[in-house]
């Protein structure tokens, strides 16, 4: 059985690729479990200096897999695992990112996207809220700018994602992405692993405070909303490619 996570390593940088292209890398229970396992391997490997999280196909992640969703607690665990990983995690995005996929992006320490990337918090359009992913998203973004996209589900581009605080850098072509990331990865390779881990702890302290304070409440909220009538209607409408009943 093929794994939904691809793995390669070059000079101490482990690249983990979301490879479930048949579902647009939707966050299924299987994909979340496989990514968590791969990250655990990296955390325990002294030869891994940094992790690049990327994807196959034209979508980084379409968000939660509506046919095989992970348990909210499992998604919380994965997001926290990225934040707490001793090594820096760098997102490399050349496609679309939706809903839960933006949680993965925000959990990473650094993030770069090409001009082909697009972004949207689409939860409100299927009758739920961006609850669990708020744990890494809200501490790392501008609240006034974020409010528009949380509330409307509108699509936005890489330049706007940089302005929000979701991306470190953007604007390269797909072909130039590796060249753009080269100085970042070179800097990580030149840094002491112990110093990187301690510096990452400084940078993620506020994010982890949010997890400690809000994870249980937001996990419960996510479970309640996904079991609600509006969510059933929204997900059915999405799968049937029609407007939800509330659209006016």
N, C-alpha and C positions, 0 to 999 in steps of 0.2 A: 504494500500500500504506500503510495507516494505521500511525502510530508508536505504540509502547506508552507513550510519555512525552508528556504534555501540558505546554504552556509558556505562561505569562502573566507580565506584569510590571506592577507598580504602584509608582510612586515609588521606584525603585531596588531593589525586592524582587522577585526572580525566583522564581516558583512553579513547581516541577516536580511533576507529578502522575503517579503510577503508574496507567496507564489500560488495563491488560490485564485487564479485569474478567471476561472469559470464563474465565480461569485463576486467578481470585482474586489477581491480581497476583503470581503465582508467579515466582520468579527464574529465568526462562529465559535461555538464551544471548542471545537477541535483546533482552530487556528489560535485562539487565546491560550489554550493549553500547550500547544507546540512552541509558541513564541516564549511563553514563560519558562519552558524547559530549556530552550536554547540560551536564554538570558542567564539562567541559573548556571549553566555550563560555563558561560563567559565569566561570571562573577567568581567562580572558583578556579579560574585558570590564570596563573601569574604571567603567562606569555601574552595575554590579551591586554593591549594598552588602551584600546578604544573600540567602540562598537558603532558601525554604520547601520542604520535601519532604513531599508529601501524597499522596492517593490518590482514585480514584473507587471507587464501590461500597462494600460493607460490610466489606471486608478490605483492610488496609494492605498486607500481603503474607502469603501462605500458606507462605512458605519456598521452598526449591529446587523448581523444576519437575521432577518425576520423569520426565516424558516428554522433556524437552529441557533437561537441566541445564547450567548453565555449567561451564566448566573451573574447578576450585578456584582456580587461579592468577588467573583473570579476576575471581572474586569477591573474592579478596584485594586485587587491584588496585583494584576499585571501593571497597571499604571504606577503603583507605588514601587514595584520592583524596578521599573525603568529609572524612577527618580532616585532610588536608593542604591542602584548598581554602583560599585566602587569606580568603575571606569566611565568616562564621559560617553554619552550616546548622542550620535549625530544623525539627524534625519536627512535623507536625500530623496527629494520628491520631484517627480517629473510628470505627475498626472493629477487626477482629481482627488480631493479629500473631503469627505462628508461626515458630519455628525460624530460618531464615536472615533473615527479616524483622526479627528482633530484633537481628541484626548491623547492619542498616541503621540501626535506631533508636539503637543504642549508638554508632555512628560519628558521629552528629550531635552538635553542640555543645549544643543545647538541645532539649527534647522536651516536647510537651504532648499530652495525650490526654483525650478526652471520657469520660463515664460509660459509653458504649456499647462502649468498647474492652476487649478481653480479650487475654491473653498466654499463651504456652506454649512451652517448649523441648521440642519433640516428637521430637527426633532419636532418643533412646534407644528410643522406641516403634516405630521402623522399622529398628532394628538398626545405627544409626550413632552418632556422637557430635557434639556441637556444637564441632567442631574449629576451622575457619577463623573462625567468628564470635566465638570466644573472644578473638581479637586485640583488638577494641575492648570486648567485654563484660566480661572479667575485670578489666581495670584500672579500670573505672568503676563496679563494683558491690561490694556487701558480700559477702565470700566465704562466710560461714556462711549467710546468707539465700539466696544463689544456689545453694548445694549442693543444697538441697531440690528446687528446680525443674529443675536440670540432671539430677538423678538420677531423678526420678519422672515428668517430663513433665506434671505437673499444670498445670491452668489457674489463672491468678491475675488479680486485678483491678487497675485503675489505682492505687488506694491502695497496694497491695503493690508495684507497679512503682516508685512513688516511693520506698518504703522500701528497695528493692533498689538504687536509684540509676540505674535505667533511664530514668526520667522526671524532668523538672524540675518539672512541675506537672500536676495532673489534677483531675477532678471537675466540669468544666463540661458542660453539655448540648451537643449538636452545634450547636444554634442560637447558643450563646454562645461558641463556640470562637474566632471571629474577634475578638470583643470582648476575650476573655482574652489573646489574643496581641498585641493592639494596643499595649500599653505596651512589650512586648519589642521589637517591630519599630520602634516610634518611637524607642526608645533606640538601636537599631542605626543608624537613619537619622541620628541626631544625633551619631554618633561618627565620628571620623577613620578613613577606610579603612586608612591605614597603621597607626594605633594598634590597630585591630581585628585586623589581620593579626598584629602582634607579640604582642598579648595572647593571641590564639588559639594561637600557638606555645608560649607559656608553659603554657597549659592542656593542650595535647595532647602535650607532650614525653614523658610517661611512657607514653602510649598508643603513640607511635611507637617508643619503645624496645622495647616488646613486639613490634611488627611486625618490627623489625630483628633481634631475637633469635630469635623463634619462628615467623615466617611460613613458612620452608622446611619445617620439621618438621611443622607443622600442615597445610600443603598436602599433603604426602606422606601423612600420617595420614588425611586426608579421602579422598584418592584410593583408598587401600588399603581403607578401611572401605566405601566405596560399591561397590567391586568384590567384596565378600565375600559368602559364602553367607547369613549372617544378614540382610544388607542386601537381597539379592534376595528373600528370604522376606518381610521386613518391608514392602518397597515393593509386592510383589505382594499381600500381605494388605491393605495400605492401599487399593490401587486396586480390589480386589475387595470392599472394605468388610466384611472379616472379621477376627477375631483372628489374630494371628501364631501360629505353631506353639508358641512358647515360653510363651505366656500360660497361667498356672495358676490 
